[in-house]
Amino acid sequence: TSSCSPLQVESGAGMFPASRNRSLPLVGFVAHRLTTLAWEGVRPIALMNTDSAVSLSSRRLRVFIAVEIPSEGKSFIREVHERLEDAAQRSRVDRSLAWVSENKWHVTLRFIGEVNENWIDNVLKPAMSSTCLGMTPATISIEGKCGVFPMNNPKRTRVIYCPVSCGSLEHMASEVSRTVDALLSWELGSQGYHRFSGHVTLARVDERTPVASRLTLASIVTALAERQAAFEFTPSKVVLFQTPSEGGDYIKMAEFPLGR
C-alpha cells in the first residue's frame, strides 16, 4: 500500500478517503475501504456470517477474468486449429509454435496479474459478483479464421488467434475493467484504459523464431482468413481463473452469473 495517508473528506455515512482523481465515482471510495480491510485481513461485516476477522494471507496469485467456451465451440475452434497446424507443418514452421491446449481456450475480458489472495476473496469476488449481475448476456461469435498479434507488423508475429466479434462483448469487458480498475487503483495505481480485442489464443511464437519464419506464419494466417463461417453462443456467466505458477491447466476460482 502507499505510504502516504489519503486525505479525509466528510460524508453522511462517516469518513471516507478522498479520491486521488476527483472524477472517480463513489465506487472508488467503497473500493478503497474494502481494499484496506482486505489487506489488513478483515472481512467487511456485510460480507461475513460472523463479526470475526480472518487471517491475512500473503500469498499472491496470478489471475484473470474470462468467458468460458462451450464444448461445441471448442469443436469448431479445433477445426481451425487443425488447418493452421497442417499449413504450418507443410511450410516447416510448426516448430516455432507453442500450441495452446484446448482446455485453456477462453475469451479474456480482463487480465489482472499477481494480486494478494485475501484481496481476491474479500474485495474482487464480491465486487465482480455485483458487476456481473448488472450485465446483460451477449451473443458471442467466434470466427472460423485466424489473426495475428501484433496486427500490423508481420515481422514481429508473436500470437496466432481466432477472432471473437461482438459489440456487447466489448461492453462487458469495459464494465469488468471499470470494476477492477476502481479496486486496484488505490493499492497498485492501476487505473486507465485497457484496449480490448476479443480473441481465442491458438498458438504463441517462440521468441527465437527468425523474421523469415514469422513472415511465413503471417502469410499462412492471411490464407486462413478467407473462411468466414462462425460459431455463436451466449454465455451465462463470467469466470475468475488462476494461472498456476508451476504451469498446467488454469484453476477456476469463482463463477459470476450474468443478470438481466
N, C-alpha and C positions, 0 to 999 in steps of 0.2 A: 504494500500500500504506500501511498505518498506520505512523505514525512511532514508535509505542510497540512495544518489543520484547516479544513474548509470554513469559510465564513458562515455565520449562522443568521438565518432570517426567521422572523416570527410567522407563525401560522396559527389558524384557529385550532388546529389539532396538536400544536406543540411547536417544537423547534426542529427545523429541517436545515441541512447543509445547503448553502447557496450554490447554484449551478455555476460551473466554470463558463458555460455557454448559456447566457440568459434566455436564449431561444429554446433551450431544451425543455420539453413538456414536463408535466408533473410526474410522468413515469420515471423521469431521471431521478427525482427526489426519492421516490419509492424504491427504485432500483439501488440507489446508493445505500439506503438504510438496510435493505435486505442483504446487500453485498457485505456491508460492515458486520452485520450479525453473523453472516456465514463464515467470514474469515476469522471471527472471534470464536467460532464453534458453537454458536447459539441458533436454534431454530426459532423463527418468529412464532408467537403464540398462535396465530391464525393457522399455522401450518403444522401444529403439534396436537397430539392427543393428550399430552400432559404438559405441565409447565417446566419440566426438567430440561436442562441443557444437554447437548450432545457433545462428545469429544471432538476436538479439532483434528481433521485429517490433513497431513502434509503431503499426501500422495498427489501427484499431478498426472492427469490423463489427457491424451490427445484425442479430441472428439470433433465430430461434425454432424450436421443435421441434413437429412436427405429424404427422398421419396423412394420406397422400395419398388421394384419392378416385378409384376406377377409372372408366374411360370410361362404363360402363353407369350408374354413379351420377351422373355429370355429365349424362347424357341425362335422367335422372329429375329432377334439380335444374333443368335447363333448362326443363322444363315449368312448374315452379313460378315460375321467373323470368319466363317469358313471360306468365303470368296476372297476376303482380304488375305488370309493366311496362304491360300493357294497361289494368289498372284505374287505374294512376297517370296514364296519358295521358288516359283518359276523365274523370278528376277534375281534370285540368290541374295536377297537382303533380309530374309526371315531371321537370321541370327542376330540382327541388330535390334530385334524387338523383344521386349519383355511383355508377354501376354497377360492380361488381367483375367483371372478365373471368373467364371460366371457367377459364383457365389458372392463376388464383390461388385457385380454390376448394380448400379444405382444412379439416381439423379441427385447430385449435391445441390442443396438450397443455400447452405452456408457452412464453410469450413471455419472452425473456431480455433483449433490449435490446442496447446497444452494449458490446462487450467486446473485449479485445485478441486479435488473430488468433493470436498464439502460444499464448495460454491455450486457445483453441478447439482447436488442433491437439494440444497436449501434455497437456491436462487434460480438457476436456469430451468430446472424441471417445472416448478410451479408457474413461472412466467411464460414458458413455452406452451404449457397446457392451456393457459388463459388465451394466449395469442391464437392458437390453432382452433379453438372453439369459435373464434370470431371470424374464421376464414371459410370461404365457400369452396368446396371441392371442385377442381377444374379438370377437364378432359385433356390429357397429355398425349401428344403424337410423337412416336419415335420413328424417325425417317429411315428408310431402308438404303442408306448410303453412308459414306464416311466423310469426315473432315479432319483437318489437322490444326494443331496449335504450335506456334503462332500462325495465324491465318494468312498473313501477307508476306511471309518470309520463308519459303520452302527450304532454303539453305540451312535453316535452324529448326527444322521439324523435330518436335520433341514428343508430341502426343497424337495418337490417332483415335478418333471417337465416332460415335453415332450421334448425329444432331437430334435434339429434342425441341420441338416447337410448340408454343402455347403462350399467348399473351397473358393469360391468367396465371400461368406458372411463374412468369417474371414478377407478377404482383405478389404471389405467395412468397417468393424468395426475398422480395423487398420488405415484406412485413416481418419475416423471420429475422432478417438482418437488422431491421429497426429495433426489434426487441433485444437482440444480442448486443448491439452497439450501446444501447442505453444501459445495459447491465455491466458491460465491460469498461465503458469509458471512464468510470470513476476509479477503477483499480489499475487498468492497464493503458489507459489513454487511447484505446482502440475504438475510435468513433469516426465514421466517414462513409464515403460512397464505395460500394463493392459492386463492380461490374459483373452482371450475371449473364452467362452463356450456357443455356441448357444443353447437356450432353451426357452420354454414357461412355466412359473411357474403355477402349478395347485393348490398347497397347501403348507402352512407353518406349521411346527410342533410347538406346544406350548412349550415354554422353560421349563415348569414344568413337561413335559412328562418323565416318568421313562425310564430307559435304556431298560427294557424288552419290553415296547411298541414300542420304537424306532426300536429295532431289528425285531419286528413283522412287522412294516411298511416296513422295508428294504426287508424282505422276500417276502412281497406282491408285491413290485416293481420288484423283481427278477422274480417272476412268470409272471408278466405282460410284462416283457421284451421279452418274446418269440414271440410275434406278430411283424411282420416286415413290414406290409403294411405302405404306406406313402402317404402324400398329398403334391403335389408340386404346387408352384405358383411363379410368377415373379413380385416383387414389382416395382412400377413406381416412388415411392417417399420415402423419409425418413421423419420422423415426430419428432418435438420437443414437449415434453409433460411436463406439470407441475403437481406435486403431491400436491394437496390441503392440507394445514396444518390441516384443520378441517376434513379430510377424504373425502370419496366419490370418484366418478369417476375421472380419470385423465383429465386434461384440455389440449386440443390441442392448442398450441401457434403458431406453424408455420409448413408449409409443404415445403420440399425442393425436387423439381423434380430431378430425376436421368437423366443424359445426355447420350450422345453417342448412 
